[in-house]
Amino acid sequence: MSQEHAQPVIKRAEDVRAEALSEADGARKAVILDESDGAPNFRMRRYTLEPGAEVPKHTNAVEHEVHTVAGEYVVGLEDTEHRITEGDSLLIPAGIVHWFRNDSDSESAFICMVPNGDAGIDLIEE
């Protein structure tokens, strides 16, 4: 889609529905914008992690750009864990083993951008 044909979109918060992640108790994902909204290149998603929620180790076939909008959590990148807080941003390159864990007492949330198409998730068995 060329720039002259792209149309602006405003999506209201009440129009976005979150769904539980099947592999992570206490984690939810809401697709904010994607191809169905006319976004030609990227999907924008919001993840929320309740206290105690953990997204298991996995890799993706595509890069992730992540921006933390609420709370704090731990992100594992390969063999190292990092404490992430509101306002922090991450670039997770394709193929990097990563996971998320909310070990705080409050819900945390982050926005995640990925290219449109199949993200190619592979869970890592331990």
DSSP file (Angstrom, degrees, kcal/mol; ACC not computed):
  #  RESIDUE AA STRUCTURE BP1 BP2  ACC     N-H-->O    O-->H-N    N-H-->O    O-->H-N    TCO  KAPPA ALPHA  PHI   PSI    X-CA   Y-CA   Z-CA
    1    1 A M              0   0    0      0, 0.0     2,-0.1     0, 0.0     5,-0.1   0.000 360.0 360.0 360.0 124.0    0.0    0.0    0.0
    2    2 A S    >>  -     0   0    0      1,-0.1     3,-1.4     3,-0.0     4,-0.9  -0.371 360.0-109.2 -78.9 160.8    1.6    3.3   -1.0
    3    3 A Q  G >4 S+     0   0    0      1,-0.3     3,-0.7     2,-0.2    -1,-0.1   0.867 116.2  58.6 -58.4 -39.1    1.6    6.3    1.3
    4    4 A E  G 34 S+     0   0    0      1,-0.2    -1,-0.3     3,-0.0    -2,-0.0   0.683 110.1  44.3 -69.1 -14.3   -0.9    8.2   -0.9
    5    5 A H  G <4 S+     0   0    0     -3,-1.4    -1,-0.2     2,-0.1    -2,-0.2   0.551  87.0 107.3-103.3 -10.5   -3.5    5.4   -0.4
    6    6 A A    <<  -     0   0    0     -4,-0.9    33,-0.1    -3,-0.7    32,-0.1  -0.449  58.0-149.4 -69.8 141.1   -3.0    4.8    3.3
    7    7 A Q        -     0   0    0     31,-0.2    -2,-0.1    -2,-0.1    -1,-0.0  -0.906  17.5-112.6-112.4 139.0   -5.9    6.0    5.5
    8    8 A P        -     0   0    0      0, 0.0     2,-0.4     0, 0.0    -1,-0.0  -0.339  32.1-158.4 -65.0 151.4   -5.6    7.3    9.0
    9    9 A V        -     0   0    0      2,-0.0     2,-0.5    29,-0.0    28,-0.0  -0.999  14.5-169.6-134.1 134.1   -7.2    5.1   11.7
   10   10 A I        -     0   0    0     -2,-0.4     2,-0.6     2,-0.0     0, 0.0  -0.988  11.3-170.9-118.7 119.1   -8.3    6.0   15.2
   11   11 A K        -     0   0    0     -2,-0.5     2,-0.1     3,-0.0     5,-0.1  -0.951  16.7-136.8-113.5 121.8   -9.2    3.0   17.3
   12   12 A R    >   -     0   0    0     -2,-0.6     3,-2.1     1,-0.1     4,-0.3  -0.440  19.4-117.9 -77.3 148.6  -10.8    3.7   20.7
   13   13 A A  G >  S+     0   0    0      1,-0.3     3,-1.6     2,-0.2    -1,-0.1   0.853 113.8  59.3 -53.8 -38.8   -9.7    1.7   23.7
   14   14 A E  G 3  S+     0   0    0      1,-0.3    -1,-0.3     3,-0.0    -2,-0.0   0.640  99.4  59.2 -69.5 -11.8  -13.2    0.2   24.1
   15   15 A D  G <  S+     0   0    0     -3,-2.1     2,-0.5     2,-0.0    -1,-0.3   0.450  89.2  85.5 -93.0  -1.4  -12.9   -1.3   20.6
   16   16 A V    <   -     0   0    0     -3,-1.6     2,-0.4    -4,-0.3    16,-0.1  -0.892  63.6-160.2-106.0 125.6   -9.8   -3.4   21.5
   17   17 A R        -     0   0    0     -2,-0.5    14,-0.5    14,-0.3     2,-0.3  -0.891   6.4-144.7-109.8 132.2  -10.4   -6.8   23.1
   18   18 A A  E     -A   30   0A   0     -2,-0.4     2,-0.4    12,-0.2    12,-0.3  -0.723  13.0-161.4 -93.4 144.2   -7.7   -8.6   25.1
   19   19 A E  E     -A   29   0A   0     10,-2.7    10,-2.8    -2,-0.3     2,-0.1  -0.955  24.6-107.3-124.2 144.8   -7.4  -12.4   25.0
   20   20 A A  E     -A   28   0A   0     -2,-0.4     2,-0.5     8,-0.2     8,-0.3  -0.412  33.8-118.3 -66.0 142.5   -5.7  -14.7   27.5
   21   21 A L    >   -     0   0    0      6,-2.5     3,-1.3     3,-0.5     6,-0.3  -0.732  16.3-143.8 -81.8 128.5   -2.5  -16.3   26.2
   22   22 A S  T 3  S+     0   0    0     -2,-0.5    -1,-0.1     1,-0.3     3,-0.1   0.793  97.4  44.1 -65.6 -28.5   -2.9  -20.1   26.1
   23   23 A E  T 3  S+     0   0    0      1,-0.2     2,-0.3    33,-0.0    -1,-0.3   0.369 111.7  55.3 -97.6   4.6    0.7  -20.8   27.2
   24   24 A A  S X  S-     0   0    0     -3,-1.3     3,-1.8     3,-0.2    -3,-0.5  -0.821  73.3-143.3-146.0  99.9    0.9  -18.1   30.0
   25   25 A D  T 3  S+     0   0    0     -2,-0.3    29,-0.7     1,-0.3     3,-0.1  -0.387  90.6  18.7 -60.1 133.5   -1.5  -18.0   32.9
   26   26 A G  T 3  S+     0   0    0      1,-0.3    24,-2.8    27,-0.2     2,-0.4   0.509 100.3 111.6  84.5   5.0   -2.2  -14.4   33.9
   27   27 A A  E <   - B   0  49A   0     -3,-1.8    -6,-2.5    -6,-0.3     2,-0.3  -0.919  43.1-174.0-113.6 139.6   -1.0  -12.9   30.6
   28   28 A R  E     -AB  20  48A   0     20,-2.2    20,-2.1    -2,-0.4     2,-0.4  -0.949   9.2-156.2-130.7 151.7   -3.3  -11.2   28.0
   29   29 A K  E     -AB  19  47A   0    -10,-2.8   -10,-2.7    -2,-0.3     2,-0.4  -0.993   5.4-172.2-128.9 134.1   -2.7   -9.9   24.5
   30   30 A A  E     -AB  18  46A   0     16,-2.3    16,-2.7    -2,-0.4     2,-0.7  -0.994  20.1-139.9-123.2 125.1   -4.8   -7.2   22.7
   31   31 A V  E     + B   0  45A   0    -14,-0.5   -14,-0.3    -2,-0.4    14,-0.3  -0.762  22.9 179.0 -82.8 116.4   -4.1   -6.5   19.0
   32   32 A I  E     +     0   0A   0     12,-2.7     2,-0.3    -2,-0.7    13,-0.2   0.938  65.1   0.2 -84.9 -53.1   -4.4   -2.7   18.8
   33   33 A L  E    S+ B   0  44A   0     11,-1.5    11,-2.7   -17,-0.0    -1,-0.3  -0.996  73.4 139.8-138.8 142.7   -3.7   -2.2   15.1
   34   34 A D    > > -     0   0    0     -2,-0.3     3,-2.0     9,-0.2     5,-1.8  -0.848  67.0 -55.5-157.9-164.1   -2.9   -4.6   12.3
   35   35 A E  G > 5S+     0   0    0      1,-0.3     3,-2.0    -2,-0.2     8,-0.0   0.830 125.1  64.2 -55.4 -35.2   -3.5   -5.4    8.6
   36   36 A S  G 3 5S+     0   0    0      1,-0.3    -1,-0.3     2,-0.1    -3,-0.0   0.710 102.8  49.6 -65.7 -17.8   -7.3   -5.4    9.2
   37   37 A D  G < 5S-     0   0    0     -3,-2.0    -1,-0.3     2,-0.1    -2,-0.2   0.390 127.6 -99.9 -96.2   0.9   -7.0   -1.7   10.1
   38   38 A G  T < 5 +     0   0    0     -3,-2.0    -3,-0.2     1,-0.3   -31,-0.2   0.535  69.5 153.6  91.6   7.7   -5.0   -1.0    6.9
   39   39 A A      < -     0   0    0     -5,-1.8    -1,-0.3     1,-0.2    -2,-0.1  -0.608  28.0-163.1 -71.0 114.9   -1.6   -1.0    8.7
   40   40 A P  S    S+     0   0    0      0, 0.0    -1,-0.2     0, 0.0    -5,-0.1   0.723  74.2  15.5 -77.2 -20.9    0.7   -1.9    5.8
   41   41 A N  S    S+     0   0    0      1,-0.2    75,-2.5    74,-0.1     2,-0.3   0.757 113.3  37.1-124.3 -36.6    3.8   -2.9    7.7
   42   42 A F  E     - C   0 115A   0     73,-0.3     2,-0.4    -8,-0.1    -1,-0.2  -0.881  52.2-139.9-132.2 154.6    3.4   -3.6   11.4
   43   43 A R  E     - C   0 114A   0     71,-3.2    71,-1.9    -2,-0.3     2,-0.5  -0.928  18.4-153.4-105.4 135.6    1.1   -5.0   14.1
   44   44 A M  E     +BC  33 113A   0    -11,-2.7   -12,-2.7    -2,-0.4   -11,-1.5  -0.952  20.0 176.1-109.9 126.3    0.8   -3.1   17.4
   45   45 A R  E     -BC  31 112A   0     67,-2.5    67,-3.1    -2,-0.5     2,-0.5  -0.937  22.6-145.3-129.6 151.3   -0.2   -5.3   20.4
   46   46 A R  E     -BC  30 111A   0    -16,-2.7   -16,-2.3    -2,-0.3     2,-0.4  -0.977  15.7-165.9-116.9 125.5   -0.6   -4.6   24.1
   47   47 A Y  E     -BC  29 110A   0     63,-2.9    63,-2.3    -2,-0.5     2,-0.4  -0.894   0.3-164.7-107.5 138.7    0.4   -7.3   26.6
   48   48 A T  E     -BC  28 109A   0    -20,-2.1   -20,-2.2    -2,-0.4     2,-0.5  -0.977   1.8-162.0-121.9 140.7   -0.6   -7.3   30.2
   49   49 A L  E     -BC  27 108A   0     59,-2.8    59,-2.2    -2,-0.4   -22,-0.2  -0.970   9.7-147.9-123.4 115.2    1.0   -9.4   32.9
   50   50 A E    >   -     0   0    0    -24,-2.8     3,-2.5    -2,-0.5    52,-0.3  -0.357  48.3 -72.3 -69.6 160.5   -0.8  -10.0   36.2
   51   51 A P  T 3  S+     0   0    0      0, 0.0    52,-0.2     0, 0.0    -1,-0.2  -0.346 126.3  19.2 -53.3 131.4    1.4  -10.4   39.3
   52   52 A G  T 3  S+     0   0    0     50,-2.9    51,-0.1     1,-0.3   -27,-0.1   0.277  91.9 137.8  89.2 -10.3    2.9  -13.9   39.0
   53   53 A A    <   -     0   0    0     -3,-2.5    49,-2.9   -27,-0.2     2,-0.4  -0.389  30.2-172.7 -70.0 145.5    2.3  -14.2   35.3
   54   54 A E  E     -F  101   0B   0    -29,-0.7    47,-0.2    47,-0.2   -29,-0.2  -0.976  19.5-151.6-142.7 127.7    5.1  -15.7   33.2
   55   55 A V  E     -F  100   0B   0     45,-2.7    45,-1.4    -2,-0.4   -31,-0.1  -0.879  37.8-120.1 -92.5 122.2    5.4  -16.0   29.4
   56   56 A P  E     -     0   0B   0      0, 0.0    42,-0.1     0, 0.0    44,-0.1  -0.058  35.8 -75.8 -66.6 164.6    7.6  -19.0   28.8
   57   57 A K  E     +     0   0B   0     67,-0.2    67,-2.6    42,-0.1     2,-0.3  -0.321  69.3 145.6 -57.7 134.5   10.9  -19.1   27.0
   58   58 A H  E     -FG  98 123B   0     40,-2.1    40,-2.4    65,-0.3     2,-0.3  -0.974  38.0-134.5-160.2 169.1   10.5  -18.8   23.2
   59   59 A T  E     - G   0 122B   0     63,-2.0    63,-2.3    -2,-0.3     2,-0.3  -0.882  15.5-150.5-124.8 162.5   11.9  -17.5   20.0
   60   60 A N        -     0   0    0     -2,-0.3    35,-2.7    36,-0.3    60,-0.2  -0.960  20.9-132.7-131.7 152.7   10.2  -15.6   17.1
   61   61 A A  S    S+     0   0    0     58,-2.3     2,-0.3    -2,-0.3    59,-0.2   0.553  92.1  52.0 -78.2  -8.0   11.0  -15.5   13.4
   62   62 A V  S    S-     0   0    0     57,-0.8    33,-0.2    31,-0.1    -2,-0.1  -0.886  90.4-100.2-128.4 157.8   10.6  -11.7   13.5
   63   63 A E        -     0   0    0     -2,-0.3     2,-0.4    31,-0.1    -2,-0.1  -0.304  31.5-146.5 -69.0 159.2   12.1   -8.8   15.6
   64   64 A H  E     -D   92   0A   0     28,-2.1    28,-2.7    50,-0.1     2,-0.5  -0.994   7.7-160.1-127.2 135.6   10.0   -7.2   18.4
   65   65 A E  E     -DE  91 113A   0     48,-2.2    48,-3.0    -2,-0.4     2,-0.4  -0.987  21.5-171.1-110.0 125.0   10.1   -3.6   19.5
   66   66 A V  E     -DE  90 112A   0     24,-2.5    24,-2.7    -2,-0.5     2,-0.4  -0.944  14.2-175.0-123.2 133.8    8.7   -3.4   23.0
   67   67 A H  E     -DE  89 111A   0     44,-2.7    44,-3.1    -2,-0.4     2,-0.4  -0.990  22.9-134.6-130.1 125.3    7.8   -0.3   25.1
   68   68 A T  E     + E   0 110A   0     20,-2.9    19,-2.5    -2,-0.4    42,-0.3  -0.643  26.0 172.9 -82.8 124.6    6.8   -0.6   28.7
   69   69 A V  E     +     0   0A   0     40,-2.0     2,-0.3    -2,-0.4    41,-0.2   0.577  62.9  18.5-108.9 -13.7    3.7    1.5   29.6
   70   70 A A  E    S- E   0 109A   0     39,-1.7    39,-2.3     1,-0.0    -1,-0.3  -0.973 103.4 -17.3-158.2 142.3    2.9    0.4   33.1
   71   71 A G  S    S-     0   0    0     -2,-0.3    15,-1.2    37,-0.2     2,-0.3  -0.162  74.9 -79.0  71.7-157.0    4.5   -1.4   36.0
   72   72 A E  E     +H   85   0B   0     34,-0.3    32,-0.3    13,-0.2     2,-0.3  -0.970  41.8 164.8-146.9 159.2    7.6   -3.5   36.0
   73   73 A Y  E     -H   84   0B   0     11,-2.1    11,-3.3    -2,-0.3     2,-0.4  -0.948  36.1-100.6-161.6 173.4    8.6   -7.0   35.0
   74   74 A V  E     -HI  83 101B   0     27,-3.3    27,-2.4    -2,-0.3     2,-0.5  -0.912  28.4-164.8-106.8 134.4   11.7   -9.2   34.3
   75   75 A V  E     -HI  82 100B   0      7,-2.5     7,-2.4    -2,-0.4     2,-0.5  -0.979   8.5-149.5-116.0 132.8   12.6  -10.0   30.7
   76   76 A G  E     -HI  81  99B   0     23,-2.4    23,-1.3    -2,-0.5     2,-0.5  -0.876  11.1-172.7 -98.7 131.7   15.1  -12.8   30.0
   77   77 A L  E >   -HI  80  98B   0      3,-3.1     3,-1.9    -2,-0.5     2,-0.5  -0.959  64.7 -51.4-125.7 110.6   17.2  -12.4   26.9
   78   78 A E  T 3  S-     0   0    0     19,-3.5    -2,-0.0    -2,-0.5    18,-0.0  -0.500 125.5 -17.4  57.7-113.5   19.3  -15.5   26.1
   79   79 A D  T 3  S+     0   0    0     -2,-0.5     2,-0.4    -3,-0.1    -1,-0.2   0.259 122.4  82.5-105.8  11.6   20.9  -16.3   29.5
   80   80 A T  E <   -H   77   0B   0     -3,-1.9    -3,-3.1     2,-0.0     2,-0.4  -0.951  60.9-149.7-124.6 136.2   20.5  -12.9   31.2
   81   81 A E  E     -H   76   0B   0     -2,-0.4     2,-0.4    -5,-0.2    -5,-0.2  -0.817  13.6-168.3-101.7 144.4   17.5  -11.5   33.1
   82   82 A H  E     -H   75   0B   0     -7,-2.4    -7,-2.5    -2,-0.4     2,-0.5  -0.993  21.9-128.1-132.3 135.8   16.8   -7.7   33.2
   83   83 A R  E     -H   74   0B   0     -2,-0.4     2,-0.4    -9,-0.2    -9,-0.2  -0.751  29.7-163.6 -83.0 126.9   14.4   -5.7   35.4
   84   84 A I  E     -H   73   0B   0    -11,-3.3   -11,-2.1    -2,-0.5     2,-0.3  -0.920   7.2-173.5-114.8 135.7   12.3   -3.5   33.1
   85   85 A T  E >   -H   72   0B   0     -2,-0.4     3,-2.6   -13,-0.2   -17,-0.3  -0.826  41.2 -61.6-127.0 166.7   10.2   -0.6   34.3
   86   86 A E  T 3  S+     0   0    0    -15,-1.2   -17,-0.2    -2,-0.3    -1,-0.1  -0.143 122.8  24.6 -47.8 129.8    7.7    1.9   32.9
   87   87 A G  T 3  S+     0   0    0    -19,-2.5    -1,-0.3     1,-0.4     2,-0.1   0.156  92.0 124.5  97.1 -17.0    9.2    3.9   30.1
   88   88 A D    <   -     0   0    0     -3,-2.6   -20,-2.9   -21,-0.1    -1,-0.4  -0.459  43.6-158.5 -75.2 149.1   11.9    1.3   29.2
   89   89 A S  E     -D   67   0A   0    -22,-0.2     2,-0.3    -2,-0.1   -22,-0.2  -0.931   5.0-163.4-128.4 153.0   12.1    0.0   25.6
   90   90 A L  E     -D   66   0A   0    -24,-2.7   -24,-2.5    -2,-0.3     2,-0.5  -0.967  15.3-153.3-134.1 148.0   13.6   -3.1   24.1
   91   91 A L  E     -D   65   0A   0     -2,-0.3   -26,-0.2   -26,-0.2    -2,-0.0  -0.992  15.2-171.6-115.0 119.9   14.6   -4.4   20.8
   92   92 A I  E     -D   64   0A   0    -28,-2.7   -28,-2.1    -2,-0.5     3,-0.1  -0.914  17.6-143.6-111.5 103.4   14.4   -8.2   20.7
   93   93 A P    >   -     0   0    0      0, 0.0     3,-1.6     0, 0.0   -33,-0.2  -0.220  32.9 -83.1 -64.4 155.9   16.0   -9.4   17.4
   94   94 A A  T 3  S+     0   0    0      1,-0.2   -33,-0.2   -33,-0.2   -31,-0.1  -0.281 114.5  22.7 -55.3 140.0   14.6  -12.4   15.5
   95   95 A G  T 3  S+     0   0    0    -35,-2.7     2,-0.4     1,-0.3    -1,-0.2   0.341  85.9 133.0  85.8  -6.7   15.8  -15.8   16.9
   96   96 A I    <   -     0   0    0     -3,-1.6     2,-0.3   -36,-0.2    -1,-0.3  -0.641  59.9-122.7 -80.6 130.2   16.7  -14.5   20.4
   97   97 A V        +     0   0    0     -2,-0.4   -19,-3.5   -38,-0.1     2,-0.3  -0.577  48.1 159.5 -69.4 128.5   15.5  -16.7   23.2
   98   98 A H  E     +FI  58  77B   0    -40,-2.4   -40,-2.1    -2,-0.3     2,-0.3  -0.971  20.3 177.4-150.0 162.5   13.4  -14.5   25.5
   99   99 A W  E     - I   0  76B   0    -23,-1.3   -23,-2.4    -2,-0.3     2,-0.4  -0.961  18.4-135.5-158.8 165.3   10.6  -14.7   28.2
  100  100 A F  E     +FI  55  75B   0    -45,-1.4   -45,-2.7    -2,-0.3     2,-0.3  -0.977  17.4 179.5-131.3 142.4    8.7  -12.3   30.5
  101  101 A R  E     -FI  54  74B   0    -27,-2.4   -27,-3.3    -2,-0.4     2,-0.9  -0.972  18.5-151.9-145.9 128.2    7.9  -12.7   34.2
  102  102 A N        +     0   0    0    -49,-2.9   -50,-2.9    -2,-0.3   -49,-0.2  -0.847  25.5 162.3 -99.7 101.4    5.9  -10.3   36.5
  103  103 A D        +     0   0    0     -2,-0.9    -1,-0.1   -52,-0.2     2,-0.1   0.167  47.1  97.8-102.6  17.4    7.3  -10.9   39.9
  104  104 A S  S    S-     0   0    0    -32,-0.3   -52,-0.2     2,-0.3     4,-0.1  -0.336  83.9-114.1 -93.2-179.6    5.9   -7.6   41.3
  105  105 A D  S    S+     0   0    0    -54,-0.1     2,-0.3    -2,-0.1    -1,-0.1   0.393  93.0  63.2 -94.4   1.1    2.7   -7.0   43.2
  106  106 A S  S    S-     0   0    0    -34,-0.1   -34,-0.3   -56,-0.1    -2,-0.3  -0.887  90.9 -95.4-128.0 155.6    1.1   -4.9   40.4
  107  107 A E        -     0   0    0     -2,-0.3     2,-0.3   -56,-0.1   -57,-0.2  -0.379  39.1-157.4 -63.7 144.9    0.0   -5.5   36.8
  108  108 A S  E     -C   49   0A   0    -59,-2.2   -59,-2.8   -37,-0.2     2,-0.3  -0.886   8.0-169.2-121.6 158.2    2.5   -4.6   34.2
  109  109 A A  E     -CE  48  70A   0    -39,-2.3   -40,-2.0    -2,-0.3   -39,-1.7  -0.999   6.2-179.2-148.5 145.9    1.9   -3.8   30.5
  110  110 A F  E     -CE  47  68A   0    -63,-2.3   -63,-2.9    -2,-0.3     2,-0.4  -0.994  24.8-128.3-144.2 152.4    3.9   -3.2   27.4
  111  111 A I  E     -CE  46  67A   0    -44,-3.1   -44,-2.7    -2,-0.3     2,-0.4  -0.828  26.1-164.8 -95.3 135.7    3.3   -2.4   23.7
  112  112 A C  E     -CE  45  66A   0    -67,-3.1   -67,-2.5    -2,-0.4     2,-0.5  -0.989   4.5-163.7-128.2 126.4    4.9   -4.7   21.2
  113  113 A M  E     +CE  44  65A   0    -48,-3.0   -48,-2.2    -2,-0.4   -69,-0.2  -0.919  15.8 166.4-109.0 132.9    5.4   -4.0   17.6
  114  114 A V  E     -C   43   0A   0    -71,-1.9   -71,-3.2    -2,-0.5   -50,-0.1  -0.959  42.4 -91.3-137.2 156.8    6.1   -6.8   15.1
  115  115 A P  E     -C   42   0A   0      0, 0.0   -73,-0.3     0, 0.0   -74,-0.1  -0.355  53.9 -95.4 -62.5 149.5    6.1   -6.9   11.3
  116  116 A N  S    S+     0   0    0    -75,-2.5     2,-0.2   -76,-0.1   -82,-0.0  -0.237  89.2  45.9 -59.4 156.5    2.8   -8.1    9.7
  117  117 A G  S    S-     0   0    0     -3,-0.1     2,-0.4   -75,-0.0   -82,-0.0  -0.605 106.0 -12.5 104.2-167.2    2.5  -11.8    8.9
  118  118 A D        -     0   0    0     -2,-0.2    -2,-0.0     1,-0.2   -57,-0.0  -0.564  47.4-158.9 -75.1 122.5    3.5  -14.9   10.9
  119  119 A A        -     0   0    0     -2,-0.4   -58,-2.3   -58,-0.1   -57,-0.8   0.641  28.5-139.5 -75.9 -14.2    5.6  -14.1   13.9
  120  120 A G        -     0   0    0    -60,-0.2     2,-0.3   -59,-0.2   -59,-0.2   0.945  22.9-164.6  58.3  57.6    6.8  -17.7   13.9
  121  121 A I        -     0   0    0    -61,-0.2     2,-0.4   -60,-0.1   -61,-0.2  -0.563  10.2-174.5 -78.5 135.6    6.8  -18.5   17.7
  122  122 A D  E     -G   59   0B   0    -63,-2.3   -63,-2.0    -2,-0.3     2,-0.2  -0.971  18.0-139.5-129.8 115.8    8.7  -21.5   18.9
  123  123 A L  E     -G   58   0B   0     -2,-0.4     2,-0.6   -65,-0.2   -65,-0.3  -0.486  16.8-130.7 -71.7 143.9    8.4  -22.5   22.6
  124  124 A I        -     0   0    0    -67,-2.6     2,-0.3    -2,-0.2   -67,-0.2  -0.869  17.5-142.5 -98.8 117.3   11.7  -23.7   24.2
  125  125 A E              0   0    0     -2,-0.6   -67,-0.0     1,-0.1     0, 0.0  -0.605 360.0 360.0 -79.1 137.4   11.3  -26.9   26.1
  126  126 A E              0   0    0     -2,-0.3    -1,-0.1   -69,-0.0    -2,-0.0   0.386 360.0 360.0-115.8 360.0   13.3  -27.1   29.4
